[in-house]
Amino acid sequence: MNAELLCAALALWGIAALLGVAGLGPRVARWLLAAGGAAALALPVLDLPDAGPVLRLPVSFAGETVLYQLDPAALWLMGFGLVPAILAILLGSPGHQPRAWAVGAAMSLAGALGVLGLQEGAAFLIAWELMSLGGAVMVLGDGLGRPGQPVLFMLGLLEAGAVALVAAILLLGAPAATTEFAAYPALAAQLSGISVFLLGLLLLLGFGAKLGLLPFYEWFPQVYGSAGGATGSLMSGLVLNAAFFALSRGLLDWLAQPESSALFALGIITLAWGVISALLAVLYAFQQEDWRGLLSFSSAENAAIAVAMLGASLLFRHDGLQALAGLAWTVALLHLAGHALAKGALFLSADAVYRAGGSYAIRQAGWLRRMPVLLGLGALLAAMSLAAIPPTAGFVSEWFVFQTVFQGFHLLNLAGRLALALSGALLALTAAVALATFVKLFGLGLLGDRKNAAPARGSGGAVGLLGLAVLALAVGMPLWLPYLATASMERFASASPVRMVAGWLLVPLTDTFAFISPSLLIIAMPLLALLPLALLALSRRGAVRRVPTWYGGLAPPDGRAATTALSFSNALRTFYSFIYRPTAATDREHAGRGYFIRRLVFSHQVAPLFGPYLFAPLERLTQRASRAFQPLQGGHLNVYLALIGAFLILILALTLV
């Protein structure tokens, strides 16, 4: 059954891609893509909580047989990533080239499926590159802006990460001349501590380029800002989940040396890298004035939180605390599951705003007054989840995040205890800024008093369904967590997800430390709301006096006094000016003499943190190198023949040595 479903998904995606290449039937291509997604979604539904069967693919690389298997963690992340992806595909992209977008979506889906299940290095790298290239094609198919340079910037950073992955896979398999992942743990056990540490850094660089760890997150707002919400839903859901699974498999499975001091140091670096990346990403998300830019930085923030939990898992595992290691790793999976659903809902809400007003700008335009009720409800639940407001999935996962770092006192090493304590403080700041960020997005992006044209009605059902799924994930967490027990037992010899449930309570391994119950909270919250509702009903018995907003003694025009995205975030921009380095400029155009202003143009921006000091110097170095080698591309046949002759002599010399 698994082989048939896998083949069906790949075949449907392949046909959809061919239709896109041929320029035929974009609607048919979308339905084929969605049908393939449904076939793939059946895999986690049928196989969890166990792993899928081992499938032997009819291909080989360098004499290595290619095996395919989806373990429970891969099935979990794939399932939650596919749900928003299927809905985004059915709604379609608002971009200008839907056929090209269908080709890119098919490539991304097939690549992600390969990254999640392939067990051989060469095939894995091909799937990884296919996933990256598919994202680029989707953005180019959207064409909402000028995507050329942002896409090249993204591909350049992703290729830098791919080079690191190639190096890591070759170094791991070199002693036995193999690229099979099953052999990597035994091979890593024979390496020195420094080699293991360097391999871990290569994996962090390689997979971190896709996850948006610093400094790689700087490609996120540029690329997402040139794409539609459907593209963002795929890239922030299934693609992001696949990249995290690959990183967790590399650090926890391939480099399986629990007592190695190298892995302890790697755990510290992974934890610090994730926490600092999350804080910087959410600080920049708060300053965005575009739906896609804000949501893209938020995706980098949530991926970084999951990476931080991966670092905590390495620290606990080093000290033999297998249950706590399993707790931290399981929390990362829960966090990404809720994130995929919530982020998909908000990206599709962004598309609804764009279809209604022709812009992704965050401004008070009163969209909710003319939108379907389900869309408003789904967007609200998704924003609450990403802001960690109860009783949503984001609240549950972030509560578990803090309970995990609070367990740092169990560590034997002072450095580990201090690292987790400091991480807790920085994550608290990250959560506070995230709360303000999504208050801004929902309050300014969807609320307001102005009247506008109604968005496309088709978005309401999809956004509402995803929002309700976010709530269902939290409320049913006591039922869902045992599905990860098998995966935790295989990696940590501890069924920690089962120990995270005590009846209808959620606990960090023991109910004597802390507990919550979103299942009971969903019942208690409406009951608690009866008191303010009663007070509201009583207050309406008296006369209510309504007065206009004070506007300097003048009657403001409609919408002129509305809070803007800039004014909402300006206080934090001023307080953290050493990070943002904000700039503002005012240009005046005069009519005739300088007394009368015809036009006033105000522009503002925050400076990227790594662009001027890291990427710009590398760009200048590359340009100088290209100019230096430009004579080699002058079109002179004699020069080309001389180069070929030199390479031939070099190859012969190497064979004779």
N, C-alpha and C positions, 0 to 999 in steps of 0.2 A: 504494500500500500504506500509506504513512504517513497519508494523509488518512483512509483507511478505519479504521485502528487508532485514530487520534485521535477520530474520530466515534463509534467503538464504545465507547471508554472514557468519553467524555462522556455518551453515551446510557445506558450501564449505570449510571453514577453518578446521572444524572437520575432514572431509574426507581427506584433505591434510595431517593433522597430523597423521591420521591412516595409510596412505600410507607410511609416513616417519617412523613410528614405525615398520611397517611390512617390511621396507627395499625395497619397490617397487616404481618404476617410479618416480624418483626425478623431471624429467621434467614435468610429469603430475601433480605432487604436486605443482610445481611452477605455472602452469596455473590455477589450482584450487584456489591457494592463491590469484592470481591476479584477478580472476573472483569474488571472495568474496570481495576483495577490491573495485572493480568497483561497486558491489551492495551496499556496504556501502557508497561509494562516491556519489551515487544517492540521499542519504538522504539530505545532505546539498544543493544539486542542486535543489531538489524539495521543500524543506521546507523554506529555507532562503527567506526573512528576518524574518519570524515568527518562533516560537518554534515548535518542532515536537509534535505530539499528545502524551498523557499519555497512556502508555501501561502497562497493568497488567500482570505480568509474572506468569506462573503456578507453582511458587515455593514460599515458605515462610520460614522465619527463626525466631525461638522463637515466633511463632504466629504472626509475622509481615508480612503483604503482601508486596511483592517486586514490586515497580513501576519503570518504565523506561521512561525517557523523555530527549530529547536533546534540550537544550535551544539554542538561536541563537549564543551565544558565543561558546558553545561546537560544534555546527555545523560548525562554521567558522574555528576553530582550527582543527577539524577533517578533513575537506575538504582539507586544505592546507597541513596537515600532510600525508594524504593518497596519494596524487599525486606522491611525490618522492618515497613513500613506494611501490606503484604498479610498478613503473619503475624499482626500485631496485630488486623486486621479479622477474620480467620478465627477467632481465639480469642475475640474479642468483649470488650466492656467489662464490668467487674464492677459497673457503676453501676446505678441504679434505673430509668432510662428509656432502654432500648436503642434505641427507635425515634427519639427525639430525637437520640441519639448518632449514629445512622446518617445523619441529615440533616446534622449538623455535619461528619461525616467526608466526605460527598460534596462539601460546599461547600469544605472545606479542600483536598481532592485536586484539584478542578477549578480552584480559585484558584491553587494552586501550579503546575499545568500551564500556566496562563495567564501567570504571572509569569516562568516559565522560557522561554517562546517568543514571546510577543506583541511586536510591533515598533512599536507605536503607543501614544502616551502615555495617551489617554483610556481605551482598552481595558485597558491595563496597570494603571491606577489602580483600575478596577472589579475586576479579578482580585485585586489586592492587598487591597482591602477585603473581597472575598468570602473570601479566605484567612483574614483576621483574624476575621471574623464566624463563620466555620465553627469556628475554635478555641473561641470563646466558647460556641457552641451545644453543642459536644462536652463542655465542662466542665460546663455546666448540665445536660446529659443524664446525666452521671456522678452529679452531686449527692452526692458523698462529702464531706459537711461542709456548710458554709454558703457556697456559691459566689457569691452575689449581689454582695456588695461587692468581693471580689477580681476578679470578671469586669468590673465597672464600672471598677475601678482600671486593669486591663489595657487595656480599650477606650479609656479616657481617654488613657493614654500612647501607645497605638498611633495614636489620632487626632491627637495632637500631632505624631507622626512623619509621618502622612499629609498634614497641612497643609504640612509642610516639603517633602515630595515634590511636592505640587501646585505649590508656589512654584518649586521647581527646574525642573520640566518646563515650566512656563509661561515662566519667564525664559529658558530655553535656546531654546525655539521661537519666542519673541516676534518677533525680528528678521525671520524669514521666514514668520511666521504659520503654523507647521506643528507637528505633534506626532509626526512620523515620526522614529524613532530614527536612521535612516540619515543624516538631515540634521544631527544634533547635533554631530558632530566638526567639520565645516566651520563651523558657527555658533559653536562654542566658540572656534575659532581667531581669531575676530574680536573677542572680548571682551577686556577689560583683565585684568591679573593679579589685581586685587582682586576683580573679578566672578567669575573662575574659582575663586578661593579661597573666596568666600562660597558659590558653588554646591556646591563640594565639602563644605563644612560642612553645608549643607542635606541633601545626600545621606547623610552620615554620621549626622545626627540622624534622618532619616526611616527608613533601613534599620536603624540601630542600635537603634531602639525594639523591633524584632522580634528582633534578634540578641542583645539583652541587654547591650549596652555600658552602662557606667555613665552616668547613674544609673538607666537603665531596667531593669537586672536585678532591681530590688526587686519587680517584679510576678511574677517567676518562681516563688518558693517559695509565694506565696499562691495563685496560680492552679493550678499543678501539684499543690499540696497539697489542692486540692478536686476533683481529677480522678483517674482511674485510670491504670494503666500503659499501656493501649492508647492513650489520648489522648496521654500523654507520648511514646510511641514515634513517633506521627505528627508531633507538634509539634517534637520534638528531632531528627527525621530529615529528612523531605521538606520540611517548612515552613522549617526552619532553613537547609537547603541552598538552597532557592529564594531566601530573603532574602539570603544571601551572594552568590549569583550575580548578583542584581540590583545589589548594591552594587559588586561588581567590574566589572560592565559599565558602571556609571555613572562610576566613577573612571578606569578604564583605556580605555574606548572613547569615551564621550561627551566627556570632558575630555581629549582626546588632544593634549596640548601637552608633549612630552617635555622640551623645553629651558626651559620656563617656571619662573621662580623661585617662582611661586605654587604649582605642583604639588610643588616640593621642600618648601615649608613645609607643604603638605597631607600629604605623605608623612611628615614628622616628627610631625605631630599624629595621623595615623592610626596610626602605629607606637606612639606613647606611649599613646594612648587604648586601643588593643587590649591592650598589655602590662599597664597598670594595671588595666584591667577584669578581665583574666584573673587577676591576683594577688588582687584583692579578692574576686572570685567564688569562687575555690577556698578562700580563708580562711573564708568564710562556709559553704561546702559542708562543710568539715571539722567544723563545729559542729552540723550538723543531726542530729536524732534520728529523722527520718522518711525512708523510702526516696525518696519523691517530691521532698521538699525538697532532699535531697543531690544527687540526679541532676539536678534543674533547675538548681541553681547550677553543677554540672559542665558542663551544656550551655552556659551562658553563658560559662564559662571557655574551653571548646574553640572556640566561635564567636569569642571575642575573640582567641585565638591565631591563628586564620585571618585575622582582620582585621589583626593585627600583621604577618603575612606580606604582606598586601596593601600595607601602608605601606612595608615593605622593598622591594617590587617597584617602587613609585613612586620611591623614592630611587635605586635602581639604574638605572631607566629614565631618570631626569633626567640622569645622568652618561654615558648612552650605553652602559651595560653591559647589553645586551639579553639575553644568555644568563643572567646572574644575575637579571635581572628575571623572566625566564621560569621560572627555578628557584624563586624565592620564590612566584610565583603557583601553580605546579604543586604545591608543597609544601602550600599551603593547600587545594587540591582533594583531595590525598591524605589530609590530616588529617581533613577533613570526611567523606570516604568511610568511613574506619575508625571515626570517631566515630558515624556513623549506625548502623552494624551493632552496635557494642558497646553503645551506649546503648539501642537497641531490645531487645537481649537482657536487659539489667538491668531495664528497665521491665517487661518481661514476667515476669521473676523476681519483681519486686515484686508483681505481680498474683497470682502463685502463692502468695506468702506471705500476701497478704490473703485469698485464698480459703480458705487453711488455718486461719488464726488470727483473721480478722476485723479485722486491724490492719496498718498499714504501718510500725509502729514498728520501729526497729533495735534488736534485743535478742537475746541468746543464747538461742535456743529450739530448737536442734538440728534445724533444718529439713532439712539435707542428709541426715540419717540416714533420713528418710522420703520424700525426693524421688527422682524418676527420676534415673538416673545421667547421662543426657544433659543434664538441667537443671543439675546441679552442674558438669559439664564446661563447658557453654556459659557459665554465669555466671562461672566461674573465668577462662576465656579473655577474656571481655569485661572483667572487672575488671583483668586483667593488661594489656590493651590501653590502658585509660583511665589506668592507672598507669605506662604506658610501660615495661613489662617485656618483654624479648625472649622469644620471637621474634615477637611479635604486631604487628598493623598500627600500633597506637599507638606502639610503640617505634620503628618505621621512620620514621613521620612526624615524631615529636619529634626523632629523630636528625637528620633533614633540616632541621628548624627550627633547631637549634643550628648545623649546618654552614652554613646560610644567613646567620645573623647573624655568624658568625665570618668571613665574607667581606667584612665592612665595611671592611677596610683597603684595598679596591680603590676606595672612594669618594674623590672629589677634595676634598670639603668636610669640614672638621674636625667641624662640627656633625653631619653624617651619620654619621661614624665613631664619634663619642662616643655618639650615640643608639643605634646598633646594639650597641655594647659594653655600655652600661647595660641595654639590653633583654635581652641574653644573661644578665646577672646576675639580673635579676628573673624571667626565664623559668626559670632554674635553681631559684630559690626556689619558683616556681609548681609545677614538676615534683615537687619534694620534698614539698610539702604535698599534691599530688594523690596521690602514692604512699601517704602516711599515710591519706588520705581513703578510698581503696579497700581498703586493708588493714582499716580500720575497718568498711567496708560489708560486705565478704565475711566477715571474721573474726567480727564481732558479729552481722551480719544473717542469716548462713546456718549458721554453725558453732555448737557447743555440745553439751551432753550431755542436755538435757531432751527428753522424748518428747512429740510432738504428733501431731495428726491429719495424714494424708497430704494434700498439695495435689492440685489437679486434675491428672490425668495428662497432659492435652492440652498443658500448657505445656512439658513436657520436650522434645518434638521440635522445637518452634519455637525455644526458647532454645538447644538444642544445635546446631541448624542455623546460627543466627546466630553462635554462638561459633566454630564451625568455619569459617564464612565470614570471620571476622576473621583467623583463622590462615591461611586460603588466600590472602587478600588480601596478607598479608605475604610468605608463601613464594613466591607467584607474581608478586611485584612486577616482576621483570625482564620478565615477559610482559605485564603490564597497563600499564606506563608508556608504551610506544610509542603507546598509544591516545590519549594526550593531545598527541602531537607536532603534529598538524594545528592544534589550538587555539593552541598556543604559537607556531607559525610565523605564524599570522594576526595575533597581537597584538604579538609581539616580534621577528619576523623571525629567530627562532632556535628550532630544534627541541630545546629543552633537555631534555624528557623522555627523548629518545633518548640524550642525552649524560649522563643520570643512570644509565645502565646500561652496564656493561662486562663482557660475558659474564654470569656469575651474580653479579657484584658490583654493589652500588649505590654510586654515587659522586656527590659534589656537583660535577659537570661534569668532574672529572679525578680519576683514581685516585692521583695524586701528593699530593693534599691529605688525603683520608680515604676509607675504604671500609668497608662491612659487607656481609654476605651472609646474610640470613635463610633463603634457600633451602638454603645449606650448614649454617647453624646448626641447622636442624631435624633434621639428620642427626647433627651433632656433639654436641648436648645430650644425647640418650639415651645416646651412648657415654660422655660424661663422667659421666653418672649411674650408670654401672656400678660405679665405685669406692665411692661412699657406700652403694650397695645391697649391695656385697660386705661392707663393714664392718658394716652392719646385720645381715647374715646371720651373720657371725662373732660379733657381740655376743650374739645370741640363743642361742648354744650354752651360755652360762653361765646361772646363775640370775638372774632379774630380780625385784627387790624393789619392790613398789608400796606406797606409803604415801599416806594422805589429805592433802589440802591443809591447811596450817597455818592455823588460824582462831582465833588468840588462845587456844589451849589448849582450845577447845570444838569439838565436832563440829558443823560447819555444816549447816543444812538444805539440801536439794537446790536448787541454783541460787542460793542466797543470796550466795555469794562470787563470783559471775560478774562479769566486767568489764562495766560499763555504757557506753553511748555518751558519757555525761557524763564519767565518770572517764577514758575513753580520750582525750578531747579537752581535758581541763581544763588540762593543762600549757601547750598552745599558746594557750588562751584567756587564761591568766594572763600569758604572755609578750607577747602582742599586745593587751593590755587597752586600750591607747590607741585601737585600731581597734574592738574589740568592745564596749567599755564595758559589761561584763557586770553583771548584777544578780542577786541571790539573796534569797529571802525564806523564812522558816520560821514557820508558824502552828501553835500548840499549842491543842488542845482538852482541857480538864481534866474529870475526873469528880468532881463534888462540890468539895472543896477543891483548892487549887493544888498538892497534893503528887503527885497521880496523873494521869498524862497518858493520855487516852483515844485521842487521834489526833494524829499529827504529819504536817503537810503541808509539803513542800519544793518550791518552784518557782524556776525560774531561766530566764534568757533573755539573749540578746545584742541590743544596740540596733542598729537599722538605721542605716546611715551617712548616707543622704540623706533619709530620711523626715522627721525632726524639723526639718531645716534647709532643705529644698527643697520637698517635697511638702506638708507640713502648712501652711506659710505660703501656698502657692498655693491650697490647699483653703479656708483661712480667707478669702482675698481673693475667691475665687469665691462663697462663701456671703454675704459682705457685699454683693457686687455683685448677687446674686440678690435679697437683701432690699431693695436700693435700687430695683430695677426691678419689685418685686412689685406696686406699684400699677397697672402697665400690664396686669397679668393679673387685674384685679379683676372682670371680667365686665360692665363698663359699656359698653353699645353706643356711646354718644356718644364715649367715649375711643377706641374702635377706629376709628370713622368719622373722627375728627380725625386719627389717625395715618395712615390711608389717604390722606386729603386732603393732609397734609403731604408724604408720599412722592410723590404725584402732582405736586404743585407743584415738588418738587425735581427729578423726572425731566424735566418740561417745561423747567425752567430750564437743566438740563444740555444738552438738545437744542438750545436756542437760543444757547448760548454758542459 
